[in-house]
């Protein structure tokens, strides 16, 4: 699923949109920080899943992508955001 660029963009933007929608109403700042922290973890996992699905990350390094931002995202920027 993460090989499809449109599905990837939907997967990373919808949760961000929901967090921004949360800000439109009365909110608790601690809840917002928790949501933001969860989003950062989610993005790391989503980016790692995309790199695995595309075959950019080798099988033996598979566990490393589940640690958010462990793999240099600037190194794989084109693979994550531009290439189908």
C-alpha positions as CSV (number, residue, x, y, z in Angstrom):
1,X,0.0,0.0,0.0
2,X,2.8,2.4,0.8
3,X,4.3,2.1,-2.7
4,X,1.4,4.2,-3.9
5,X,2.5,7.9,-3.5
6,X,-1.1,9.2,-3.2
7,X,-1.9,6.6,-0.4
8,X,1.3,7.7,1.4
9,X,0.4,11.4,1.3
10,X,-3.1,10.6,2.5
11,X,-1.7,8.5,5.4
12,X,0.6,11.3,6.5
13,X,-1.7,14.2,6.0
14,X,-5.0,13.0,7.4
15,X,-3.8,12.7,11.0
16,X,-2.1,16.1,10.8
17,X,-5.4,17.5,9.5
18,X,-7.2,16.0,12.5
19,X,-4.8,17.5,14.9
20,X,-5.3,20.9,13.3
21,X,-9.1,20.4,13.5
22,X,-8.6,19.7,17.2
23,X,-7.0,23.1,17.6
24,X,-10.2,24.8,16.2
25,X,-12.2,24.0,19.3
26,X,-11.5,24.5,23.0
27,X,-8.4,22.4,23.8
28,X,-6.0,21.4,26.5
29,X,-2.4,22.1,25.7
30,X,-1.2,18.8,27.3
31,X,-3.6,16.9,25.0
32,X,-2.2,18.7,22.0
33,X,1.4,17.9,23.0
34,X,0.4,14.2,23.4
35,X,-1.3,14.2,19.9
36,X,1.8,15.9,18.4
37,X,4.1,13.4,20.0
38,X,2.0,10.5,18.7
39,X,2.1,12.0,15.2
40,X,5.9,12.2,15.3
41,X,6.0,8.5,16.2
42,X,3.4,7.7,13.6
43,X,5.4,9.5,10.9
44,X,8.5,7.6,11.7
45,X,6.7,4.3,11.4
46,X,4.9,5.4,8.2
47,X,8.1,6.6,6.6
48,X,9.9,3.4,7.6
49,X,7.1,1.2,6.2
50,X,7.3,3.1,2.9
51,X,11.0,2.6,2.6
52,X,10.6,-1.1,3.4
53,X,7.8,-1.5,0.8
54,X,9.8,0.2,-1.9
55,X,12.9,-2.0,-1.1
56,X,15.1,0.9,-0.2
57,X,15.9,-0.5,3.2
58,X,17.4,-4.0,3.3
59,X,15.8,-6.8,5.2
60,X,18.5,-7.0,7.9
61,X,17.9,-3.3,8.7
62,X,14.2,-3.7,8.8
63,X,14.0,-3.3,12.6
64,X,15.8,0.1,12.4
65,X,12.9,1.8,10.5
66,X,10.6,1.3,13.4
67,X,12.7,3.6,15.5
68,X,11.4,7.0,14.3
69,X,14.0,9.1,12.4
70,X,16.7,6.5,12.9
71,X,17.3,6.3,9.2
72,X,18.5,9.5,7.7
73,X,15.4,10.9,6.1
74,X,17.3,13.5,4.0
75,X,19.2,10.6,2.4
76,X,15.9,9.0,1.3
77,X,14.0,12.2,0.7
78,X,13.4,11.5,-3.0
79,X,12.3,7.9,-2.3
80,X,9.9,9.0,0.4
81,X,8.2,12.1,-1.1
82,X,8.8,12.3,-4.9
83,X,9.2,8.9,-6.5
84,X,6.4,6.5,-7.1
